[in-house]
């Protein structure tokens, strides 16, 4: 009886161990599922999101213009055909000259619609190109913010010289003196320190100044060489970049950070 009893106890303990082990496995699986975090969506920069929305809306607008243009071009073709027929009828004395003039006016109106629609489509392309150029400029500037001293970077839209870290707008008189001594005229300063355009674009421009010179002009090239010789940081823009530059100019100082 004692041996039988011991066998029963052992069998019971074995069964209990199996059940507990199975429960542990299930618990571990549930725990593992709970611990696996759901993948987080990548953070989207607000400016990037707005830019993408703008490009999408502009593309949709351009598509609608393309459809409209096809109708206007068909109207233009009909107006051209009617005018051609009316001239033949006028030559045969079958209609009055005023009727021909009416067809000429209709043709001019149809042509104006086609021209204006094409202009709007071209404007849409320029807006998209501007947005893409702005994105490229932002990416390039952000990528090169940690440049070593005296490092020069050239892109299709701008030139950046890192210069030294000790530049202060209070030293602007040195640049003004160089320019006046070299070219016998005042340095064309567009904005000294923070300007209204920088407030609108939320750019910190307090320790910088903008010079109204094209970087590829003789005066611009001479100024850039002076800045590099003296370790003065600059950004030289060759054209307008929406949200960054209104046109060709030389920004003296470190890049303006958005706030």
BANUGU-809691 format. One line per 5 residues: number of its first residue (from 1); for each residue z, x, y of N, C-alpha, C. Coordinates in steps of 0.05 Angstrom, whole numbers, plus 5000, padded with zeros to 4 digits. Atoms other than C-alpha are relative to their C-alpha. Example, Ala and Ser with C-alpha at 12.3 -4.5 7.8 and 13.67 -1.06 7.14 Angstrom:
<guvexs>
1> 5000,5018,4976,5156,5246,4910,5000,5018,5024  4999,4984,4976,5143,5273,4979,5014,4985,5022
</guvexs>
This chain:
<guvexs>
1> 5000,5017,4976,5000,5000,5000,5000,5017,5025  4999,4983,4977,5017,5056,5047,4973,5012,5006  5027,4988,4996,4949,5089,5035,4981,4980,5011  5018,5022,4990,4914,5023,5045,5005,4994,5029  4993,5005,4972,4952,5011,5109,4989,5021,5019
6> 5010,4978,4983,4934,5080,5135,4970,4998,5003  5030,5003,4998,4860,5066,5120,4993,4979,5020  5006,5021,4981,4862,5002,5159,5004,5009,5028  4994,4990,4973,4895,5036,5218,4978,5020,5010  5020,4980,4992,4844,5093,5218,4974,4986,5007
11> 5025,5014,4995,4786,5044,5214,5002,4986,5027  4997,5014,4974,4815,5005,5273,4998,5019,5023  5001,4980,4979,4824,5068,5314,4972,5009,5005  5027,4992,4997,4753,5089,5300,4983,4980,5015  5014,5021,4987,4726,5022,5321,5007,4999,5030
16> 4991,5001,4972,4768,5023,5385,4987,5023,5016  5012,4976,4986,4742,5094,5401,4971,4995,5006  5029,5006,4996,4670,5071,5393,4996,4981,5023  5002,5020,4979,4681,5010,5437,5006,5012,5027  4993,4987,4974,4716,5051,5491,4979,5019,5009
21> 5022,4982,4993,4661,5103,5488,4976,4985,5011  5022,5016,4990,4608,5050,5496,5006,4989,5028  4993,5010,4974,4646,5021,5554,4998,5022,5021  5002,4977,4981,4650,5090,5587,4971,5005,5008  5028,4995,4994,4575,5098,5580,4989,4980,5019
26> 5010,5021,4982,4562,5030,5612,5012,5004,5028  4987,4996,4974,4612,5046,5667,4986,5023,5015  5013,4977,4988,4578,5113,5680,4973,4992,5011  5026,5009,4991,4511,5079,5684,5002,4984,5026  4996,5016,4975,4538,5028,5734,5007,5017,5023
31> 4992,4982,4979,4571,5083,5773,4977,5016,5011  5023,4984,4992,4508,5124,5773,4981,4984,5017  5017,5017,4984,4469,5065,5799,5011,4996,5028  4987,5005,4974,4520,5053,5854,4998,5025,5018  4999,4976,4984,4520,5126,5875,4973,5008,5010
36> 5027,4993,4991,4444,5131,5882,4994,4986,5027  5004,5013,4974,4433,5119,5957,4971,4990,5002  5027,5010,4995,4373,5077,5977,4986,5018,5019  5015,4982,4982,4319,5119,6009,4999,4989,5028  5001,5009,4972,4324,5115,6084,4972,5004,5012
41> 5027,4996,4987,4261,5103,6124,5001,5022,5020  5000,4978,4981,4241,5163,6165,5004,4991,5028  4995,5007,4972,4265,5162,6236,4974,5002,5016  5025,5001,4984,4209,5144,6285,5008,5004,5029  4996,4995,4972,4209,5174,6354,4989,4976,5016
46> 5008,5024,4984,4206,5117,6405,4973,5005,5014  5025,4994,4985,4152,5152,6446,4977,5001,4981  5021,4999,5020,4111,5165,6383,4992,4972,4992  5006,5028,5008,4117,5092,6363,4985,4985,5021  5014,5013,4978,4096,5067,6431,4972,5010,5002
51> 5027,4988,4998,4037,5115,6432,4982,4989,4978  5016,5011,5022,4014,5090,6363,4993,4971,5005  5006,5028,4993,4020,5018,6386,4978,4998,5021  5020,5000,4979,3980,5034,6448,4972,5006,4989  5026,4993,5012,3924,5067,6408,4989,4977,4983
56> 5009,5022,5017,3922,5009,6359,4989,4977,5018  5009,5021,4982,3918,4958,6416,4974,5007,5014  5024,4992,4986,3865,4998,6452,4976,4999,4981  5022,5002,5020,3823,5003,6388,4992,4971,4996  5006,5028,5003,3828,4928,6379,4984,4989,5024
61> 5014,5008,4976,3807,4918,6451,4971,5010,5000  5027,4988,5001,3747,4965,6441,4983,4985,4980  5015,5016,5020,3727,4926,6378,4990,4974,5012  5008,5026,4988,3726,4861,6418,4978,5006,5021  5021,4993,4980,3684,4896,6472,4973,5005,4985
66> 5024,4995,5015,3634,4919,6419,4986,4974,4992  5012,5026,5007,3624,4847,6396,4988,4987,5024  5010,5012,4976,3617,4824,6467,4974,5014,5009  5023,4985,4992,3567,4880,6481,4975,4991,4985  5023,5009,5015,3522,4856,6425,4988,4974,5011
71> 5010,5025,4987,3517,4787,6458,4987,5006,5026  5011,4993,4973,3505,4817,6527,4973,5014,4997  5026,4986,5004,3450,4863,6500,4978,4980,4991  5020,5020,5008,3416,4803,6467,4991,4983,5024  5007,5014,4975,3419,4766,6534,4982,5017,5017
76> 5017,4982,4984,3390,4827,6568,4972,5001,4990  5027,5000,5012,3332,4829,6519,4985,4975,5007  5013,5025,4994,3317,4756,6531,4992,4999,5029  5006,4999,4972,3320,4766,6606,4976,5018,5006  5023,4982,4997,3271,4824,6601,4975,4987,4991
81> 5024,5014,5011,3223,4783,6559,4991,4978,5020  5006,5022,4981,3227,4724,6608,4987,5011,5025  5011,4988,4976,3213,4769,6667,4972,5009,4996  5027,4990,5006,3154,4801,6634,4980,4977,4998  5017,5024,5002,3124,4732,6617,4995,4988,5028
86> 5003,5012,4973,3137,4707,6688,4981,5016,5017  5018,4984,4984,3100,4765,6719,4971,4995,4992  5027,5006,5009,3039,4750,6676,4992,4972,5011  5006,5027,4990,3043,4676,6696,4995,5001,5030  5004,4998,4971,3049,4696,6769,4972,5012,5006
91> 5026,4987,4996,2987,4741,6763,4978,4979,4995  5020,5021,5006,2949,4680,6735,5003,4977,5019  4997,5021,4980,2974,4637,6792,5013,4974,4989  4989,5024,5013,3012,4590,6746,5029,4994,5009  4973,5004,4989,3082,4599,6777,5003,5012,5027
96> 4995,4989,4974,3111,4614,6845,5015,5027,4998  4987,4974,5000,3137,4683,6865,5030,4997,4999  4971,5004,5000,3206,4653,6875,5011,4998,4972  4991,5002,5027,3210,4638,6801,5003,5028,4987  4998,4972,5010,3196,4711,6785,5025,5013,5011
101> 4976,4988,4987,3251,4731,6834,5026,4990,4986  4977,5011,5015,3299,4684,6797,5004,5015,4974  4998,4985,5025,3283,4720,6732,5009,5029,5004  4991,4973,4993,3293,4787,6766,5031,5000,5005  4971,5002,4995,3362,4765,6790,5016,4996,4973
106> 4987,5005,5026,3379,4740,6719,5001,5026,4984  5001,4975,5014,3357,4807,6691,5021,5020,5011  4981,4983,4988,3400,4845,6741,5029,4993,4992  4973,5010,5008,3461,4802,6724,5006,5008,4971  4997,4993,5028,3450,4814,6649,5005,5030,4997
111> 4997,4971,5001,3443,4888,6660,5028,5009,5010  4974,4993,4989,3507,4890,6702,5022,4995,4979  4981,5006,5021,3546,4857,6645,5000,5021,4978  5001,4979,5020,3521,4908,6595,5012,5026,5010  4990,4975,4988,3536,4966,6642,5031,4999,5002
116> 4971,5002,4996,3607,4941,6657,5014,5001,4973  4988,4999,5027,3622,4929,6583,5000,5028,4988  5001,4972,5010,3599,4999,6565,5020,5017,5015  4981,4985,4984,3642,5026,6622,5028,4995,4989  4973,5006,5011,3703,4990,6594,5004,5013,4973
121> 4998,4987,5026,3688,5017,6524,5005,5030,5004  4996,4972,4995,3683,5087,6552,5029,5005,5010  4973,4997,4990,3749,5076,6589,5020,4998,4977  4982,5003,5024,3782,5054,6523,5000,5026,4984  5001,4975,5014,3757,5118,6490,5016,5022,5015
126> 4985,4980,4984,3786,5159,6548,5030,4996,4997  4971,5006,5002,3853,5123,6542,5010,5010,4973  4992,4991,5027,3856,5138,6467,5001,5030,4999  5001,4971,5000,3835,5210,6478,5024,5011,5016  4977,4991,4984,3888,5216,6532,5026,4998,4985
131> 4975,5004,5016,3942,5189,6486,5002,5022,4979  4999,4979,5021,3922,5238,6431,5004,5027,5012  4996,4974,4986,3919,5296,6481,5029,5002,5008  4971,4999,4993,3989,5277,6505,5017,5007,4976  4985,4994,5024,4014,5277,6434,4998,5029,4991
136> 5004,4972,5007,3983,5344,6421,5015,5019,5018  4986,4983,4981,4012,5373,6484,5030,5000,4995  4971,5003,5006,4082,5346,6468,5007,5017,4975  4995,4986,5025,4077,5375,6398,4999,5030,5005  5003,4971,4995,4053,5443,6423,5024,5010,5016
141> 4978,4991,4983,4107,5447,6477,5026,5001,4983  4975,5000,5016,4162,5426,6428,5000,5023,4980  5002,4979,5020,4137,5476,6377,5005,5027,5012  4999,4973,4988,4137,5533,6426,5024,5002,5020  4977,4998,4982,4203,5518,6463,5017,5024,4994
146> 4983,4978,5008,4237,5574,6424,4985,5027,5000  5016,4976,4999,4186,5627,6442,5017,5024,5008  4987,4976,4991,4211,5698,6448,4992,5007,5029  5006,4993,4973,4213,5727,6518,4973,5015,5001  5026,4987,4994,4146,5750,6547,4978,4990,4981
151> 5021,5010,5019,4108,5710,6493,4981,4981,5015  5021,5016,4987,4042,5679,6515,4986,4982,4979  5013,5019,5019,4012,5617,6481,4978,4986,5015  5023,5014,4988,3943,5588,6496,4991,4978,4981  5012,5023,5015,3917,5520,6474,4976,4991,5016
156> 5023,5011,4985,3856,5480,6495,5008,4986,5025  4992,5016,4977,3897,5440,6544,5018,5014,5020  4982,4986,4982,3947,5489,6572,5006,5029,4991  4991,4973,5006,3974,5561,6575,5030,5000,5005  4972,4998,4995,4048,5575,6567,5010,5029,4998
161> 4988,4973,4999,4085,5639,6586,5030,4996,5000  4971,5005,5002,4158,5640,6563,5016,5015,5022  4986,4986,4978,4179,5693,6614,5029,5007,4992  4972,4994,5004,4252,5711,6623,5017,4975,5003  4982,5023,5000,4312,5665,6618,5014,4997,5027
166> 4984,5000,4976,4339,5682,6687,4986,4987,5024  5015,5012,4977,4287,5645,6730,5016,4978,5013  4987,5021,4985,4315,5602,6785,4981,4993,5023  5018,5009,4980,4277,5560,6835,5006,5012,5028  4993,4986,4976,4315,5597,6890,4984,5025,5005
171> 5016,4976,4997,4269,5656,6877,4971,4993,5007  5027,5008,4994,4207,5616,6897,4988,5015,5023  5010,4986,4976,4202,5655,6962,4984,5025,4992  5015,4977,5009,4178,5716,6922,4971,4993,4993  5027,5009,5007,4119,5677,6895,4984,4992,5025
176> 5014,5008,4975,4103,5647,6963,4992,5024,5016  5006,4976,4984,4105,5716,6996,4976,5015,4987  5022,4987,5014,4059,5746,6942,4974,4985,5007  5025,5015,4996,4008,5690,6951,4990,5002,5029  5008,4998,4971,4008,5692,7028,4991,5028,5007
181> 5009,4972,4995,4002,5768,7028,4973,5005,4988  5025,4995,5014,3945,5766,6978,4976,4984,5011  5022,5017,4992,3904,5707,7003,5001,4991,5029  4997,5007,4972,3928,5701,7075,5001,4970,5006  4996,5029,4997,3947,5628,7067,5025,4992,4984
186> 4976,5009,5013,4006,5587,7044,4994,4992,4971  5002,5009,5027,4019,5574,6971,4999,4970,4999  5003,5029,5000,3994,5503,6956,5020,4987,4981  4979,5012,5016,4060,5474,6931,4997,4970,5000  5003,5029,5002,4050,5403,6906,5027,4986,4999
191> 4973,5011,5004,4122,5388,6884,5019,5023,4997  4979,4980,5001,4183,5430,6896,5026,4987,4989  4978,5013,5013,4239,5411,6848,4993,4972,4990  5004,5027,5011,4247,5339,6825,4983,4983,5018  5017,5018,4984,4192,5292,6848,4999,4972,4989
196> 5001,5028,5009,4178,5218,6843,4985,4996,4974  5015,5002,5025,4127,5228,6788,5017,5008,4976  4983,4990,5021,4178,5266,6747,5022,4979,4993  4981,5021,5005,4229,5210,6756,4987,4978,4984  5014,5022,5014,4177,5159,6732,4995,5008,4971
201> 5006,4991,5027,4160,5202,6671,5026,5010,4986  4974,4991,5012,4234,5219,6659,4999,5029,4991  5002,4972,5005,4222,5294,6664,5020,5015,5018  4981,4985,4983,4276,5342,6688,4985,5024,5012  5016,4980,4986,4238,5383,6740,5015,5014,5022
206> 4984,4990,4978,4296,5405,6783,4998,5030,5004  5001,4971,4998,4288,5479,6769,4971,5010,4997  5028,4992,5002,4212,5482,6774,4984,4991,5024  5018,5010,4979,4154,5473,6822,4972,5000,4990  5028,5004,5008,4082,5451,6815,4982,5011,5022
211> 5019,4988,4982,4025,5490,6847,4972,4988,4996  5027,5014,5002,3958,5455,6863,4978,5021,4998  5021,4980,5005,3914,5510,6833,4990,4996,4971  5010,5000,5027,3868,5508,6773,5005,5027,4988  4992,4974,5012,3892,5562,6725,4976,5019,4995
216> 5023,4983,5005,3820,5587,6714,4986,5008,5026  5012,4992,4974,3804,5594,6789,5009,5028,5007  4992,4973,4993,3807,5663,6821,5029,5001,5010  4973,5000,4989,3871,5645,6859,5020,4994,4978  4983,5007,5022,3901,5613,6797,5004,5023,4981
221> 4998,4977,5018,3886,5674,6753,5017,5022,5012  4984,4979,4986,3916,5721,6805,5030,4992,5000  4973,5009,5001,3979,5678,6808,5012,5003,4973  4990,4998,5027,3986,5676,6733,5007,5029,4992  4995,4972,5005,3981,5752,6729,5025,5009,5014
226> 4976,4993,4985,4035,5759,6782,5025,4990,4985  4977,5013,5014,4081,5711,6744,5006,5016,4974  4996,4986,5025,4071,5749,6679,5012,5028,5005  4990,4974,4994,4083,5817,6711,5030,4999,5007  4972,5002,4991,4149,5792,6739,5017,4983,4981
231> 4984,5014,5020,4171,5754,6676,5008,4972,5008  4994,5027,4990,4169,5686,6711,4986,4980,4982  5012,5020,5019,4158,5628,6661,4981,4980,5014  5018,5020,4988,4101,5579,6673,4986,4984,4978  5018,5017,5016,4058,5524,6643,4975,4995,5018
236> 5025,5004,4985,3985,5523,6667,4983,4979,4987  5015,5022,5012,3949,5457,6655,4971,5000,5010  5029,5000,4993,3873,5455,6653,4989,4972,5007  5009,5027,4995,3869,5380,6659,5023,4981,4999  4979,5020,5000,3907,5315,6663,5009,4994,4971
241> 4989,5008,5026,3953,5297,6605,5019,4977,5006  4983,5023,4994,3981,5226,6609,5029,5004,4993  4971,4998,5005,4056,5227,6616,5010,5028,5002  4992,4972,4998,4057,5303,6625,4989,5014,5025  5012,4986,4977,4008,5327,6678,4979,4981,5012
246> 5019,5018,4986,3969,5288,6731,4972,5013,5003  5025,4986,4997,3914,5341,6733,5004,5030,4998  4997,4971,5002,3900,5416,6733,5020,5010,5021  4980,4988,4982,3959,5454,6762,5016,5021,4985  4982,4979,5012,4009,5510,6750,5029,4991,5004
251> 4972,5008,5000,4080,5490,6733,5016,5026,4997  4984,4976,5001,4127,5548,6750,5029,4994,4993  4973,5006,5010,4192,5548,6712,4998,4993,4970  5000,5008,5028,4213,5529,6641,4989,4972,4997  5011,5027,5004,4180,5466,6611,5021,4979,5007
256> 4981,5021,4992,4211,5402,6638,5006,4983,4975  4991,5016,5023,4252,5366,6585,5001,4971,5007  4998,5028,4996,4249,5291,6577,5030,4992,4997  4972,5009,5001,4315,5254,6589,5001,4970,4997
</guvexs>
